[in-house]
Amino acid sequence: MHIPDGFLNAPTWAGMMAASVVALQLSARKSRGQLQAQEVPVLGMIGAFIFAAQMVNFPVALGTSGHLLGGALAVALVGPWNATLVLAAVLAIQALVFQDGGLLAFGANVFNMAVLAPWVAYLCLRYLPGGQRWPAWSVFWASFISVMAAAIMAALQLAFSGTASLSKLLPAMLIWHVLIGVGEGIITASVLGFLQRSGRWAGLRERSI
């Protein structure tokens, strides 16, 4: 759901940029107190996996795109603060190197995919019954709901900017992202289920959620 430049008006992209800067500063401060040396390679591996997944884009509406997010996966493995930093780094590389998402719209894309999506996933994993034990159904719904939340926010930003009416944007975004959310839920539940069955990352899991 990368938003290109020219699709958001100045108040929207400036406001989203400011909100994202605050969120990244807070995440960096919180992460500094939690991150351990052995977890640094984990962040790199998660970032590489999410980067590859997000590079597969599907055209959605009015020049925007849809793709897997990876927010729930990152949250489950390294917690919401680190997840925000990893996803923001992925989005920065995509915008600067691959021109996937606009520079002025970067704050909006970061807010939608690196702040809102992982924190919605975190709340689902935290408070859905059994979420902290990673049952497949709670992981699936955490992934699905995080994707839908980010899609709805992107539609609201575009509508507020006057790009198109919300009545046109919201159905177009939701139809595609229902399918994307289902796919992301299945992939995330499968990956985390494998890690859980293998007995790996148990300590990291306990610290992340």
Secondary structure, DSSP 8 states (H G I E B T S, - for coil): ----TTSS-HHHHHHHHHHHHHHHHHHHHHHHHH--GGGHHHHHHHHHHHHHHHTS-EE-STT-EE----HHHHHHHHHHHHHHHHHHHHHHHHHHHS--S-STTHHHHHIIIIIIHHHHHHHHHHHSTTGGG--HHHHHHHHHHHHHHHHHHHHHHHHHTTSS-HHHHHHHHHHHHHHHHHHHHHHHHHHHHHHHHHTTTHHHHHHH-
